[in-house]
């Protein structure tokens, strides 16, 4: 019994540390995608920050509407090549 108590305490501290480390990512709810292909499997039209407008060189419109979410856009803003506030639009 005496050998079991330190083991359980260590396991509890370790488990609490893992859940505390994952808390900020889970709390924000924003998922980071490595590239646009991965993003399109979940958000086919990409993600946009609120109030963003599409900049197209030759007019026209996007094929799919993006998911509007500031948190998602901030997590994936590196995929916004034309800096119009919409990441991975298509």
Buried (B, 14 or more C-beta within 10 A) or exposed (E): EEEEEEEEEEEEEEEEEEEEEEEEEEEEEBBEBEEBEBBBEEBBBBBBBEEBEBEEEEEEEBEEEBBBBBEBBBBBEEBBEEEBBBBBBE
